[in-house]
């Protein structure tokens, strides 16, 4: 009982660690380049290398957790992440920093594993609320990661401070995983589909290279188009191969099944909206008003504490409340409501961004959307898959979210660099207006995707009933995807 009492707070800290690792480096890419004496383009690989490692490793780690137990895999992942964090904190070499970021990239698997642990350990009556709080922590942690970066790197301080803080986070998370996560005997058989994993890794690697390096290489360059086309071809081979494999890493039906497809589409655009909010707000408020005629000439610390921290703090409250909302109204309705709230926030900031209070208010409203959406999505997902496939299903969903954030980051960075005020490198105000309207459009897609989800059980009962009837691995699993 005591272990179960500390399980949720402990897993929330683990997920908070993941979120911090995801966002802390975003504002300091330029600082890293300056302090290491390399170009901004070269320094940008600290983001790219991390994302590439994440999309390659996450589905395999999710499958290993399903087969060999969540606790040992969770501890193993955190050990690798700790090694990467230590390396990044100690080195002054870009090459070794990139190696450290690759090792940190496996941290993306922490979220799906944590969700799977909750499904194994929490009683059905508490599962919905627990998943909502855990998932909301992911969105909140991203905002806190940016705030912590601002505090640590104010006035051009040494960027190594950021990585030393990640070391501290991971050490605590590792202790929590070791002492606070129960060990369960292996309950499912099978093996890892390594050929499928290799084909999927090559597919994601090529497509992510095209997405993240398109601006540097040129969107019409041979390298960009070659990566994109080859990635699609390899992906097609992977699809055919997985359809003919008895135990595929990711069953194709898991991607095409109606409710799961709609849930993943919603996740993609939640990722887009979240990063549009983080990046556009951060860049906008740091724009020098004397040059551009807009912006607030804020430094990184002010952008983090004044403009981002209030939204992150409200997101914590929303994450706690979201579980009760999901139990009362169902995850589908909560997702629709959250998307509409986000739509209002983005439209407001697109039309009104001349005052500090307007940016802060919009950030609070948009963070409400992110927290509610992250709380609702895992509940929708787990209502459709069996307990044995929880890890890999959430891993796929995590990759989809990562794709969304990468699309937002790559597109926004490209557009900001393309449309600048004459004679300067400062983006035009219309670019930010368009970015905020894009966030509004993303929220609209999330709402439509949620409305398209038609689960057999009523929304408010689907997750709890599905989970309670899947406790016995040998019995029927209501809501489990047939054939997966």
Helices and strands as residue ranges (DSSP letters): H 2-23, G 26-28, H 29-36, H 40-43, H 45-68, H 70-90, H 94-105, G 106-108, H 109-121, H 124-152, G 154-156, H 160-180, H 194-217, H 222-243, H 252-256, H 258-286, H 289-292, H 300-302, I 303-308, H 309-329, H 331-351, H 356-382, G 387-389, H 390-418, H 429-452, H 459-469
